[in-house]
Amino acid sequence: MTCQEVREVFGTAIDGVLHSKTEGLFRQHLGACVACRTAFELETMAKHMVRVNVKRALTPPHLYERIVQSLYGGEERAVSRAAQWWDRVLSYRVVTPALTTAAAVVVLYLLFVPGERFESGNRHSADNDIINQSVVNFALIQSGELKPTLVSCSPEGVVGYFERNNMHFTVNVKSLEDCDWYGATTSDYNGVKLAHIVYKMGDDLMYVYQVKEEELQDGSLLQLPPAAKKSLAETRWYNDPDHPDCSIVVWKTNNGVLNTAVSTMKKDRLLALLTTN
C-alpha cells in the first residue's frame, strides 16, 4: 500500500473494522513508514480526546449501515489503487451534531502538530535529555534493576512518600481504577530533584518521570529536543515518535511540573489514561 492508500483508511483502522486482507498490508506499511505511523498515532489520540471531551450522539441505524458500506468499499478501492475513495465516503457522510467534527479538528490542531514536524529536531541521546533518561529508567524498571523505594496499593501512599521526602514541587499522582500497585522513588541529577512513579496494570507498566519545568529553562542541567520544546510551548503536549518499542508522551501541568510517561501500552490507551481526571 502507498502512503496515500494507508492514510485513506486511517478512520477504519482506528475503529477496528479494517478488512482482514487489508490489515496485513496496512500494518506492514506502518512498520516501515515513520511518517505514516506518526500520523496514524496522532489521529488515534485525537479521536480519543474527542471521545473523552465531547458527548457522543447516536448515529441512526440506516445512516450507520450506509457509512460502513462506503468504508468497506473504500478499503477495496485502496488496495486496488483507486483514487476516489474519499469522494465516495463524503457523498454518504452526514455528521450529527456538527460540534463533533469541529471538536475533532480543534483537538487535532491544539494538541498535536503534523508528523512532518517531528522528522527533525526530535533526536534525544544526550545524557541530560529527560526523554532519554526516562527511556533508560523504564528499561531498568522492566529488567528489575531499578526498583521503587515504596510500593503502595493506593495513590495516597505515594503522595505521602513524596511529601516526606521534601520535594520542591507537588508531585502529580494519578488514581487509576485498574492499577494493581503504585511505586515511587526519588533521585537527584546535578542537584535537581526528580520524582519517579511506576503504575502496574495487569501486563502493562507505566513509568512517569517528573521535574519542575523551570529546571529546563536554559538547558544547562536538563534538556528536551527542539521538537518537544516547540510542541509543549504551543500545545502543552508532545507525542514522541522516535521509540517504536514503547509509547512516550510528555506534557506539562498547571503547577509547573513537566511529566514524561513511558509505557508498554499502546499510545491511544496511554493518552486516554493521562487525560482522564
Secondary structure, DSSP 8 states (H G I E B T S, - for coil): --HHHHHHTHHHHHTT---HHHHHHHHHHHHH-HHHHHHHHHHHHHHHHHHHHS------HHHHHHHHHHHHHHHHHHHTT-S-HHHHHHHH---SSHHHHHHHHHHHHHH---GGGGSSS----STTBHHHHHHHHHHHHHHTSS--SEEESSHHHHHHHHHHTT-SS-------TT-SEEEEEEEEETTEEEEEEEEEETTEEEEEEEEEGGGGSSSSSSB--HHHHHHHHHHSEEE--S-TTSEEEEEE-TTSEEEEEEESS-HHHHHHHHT--
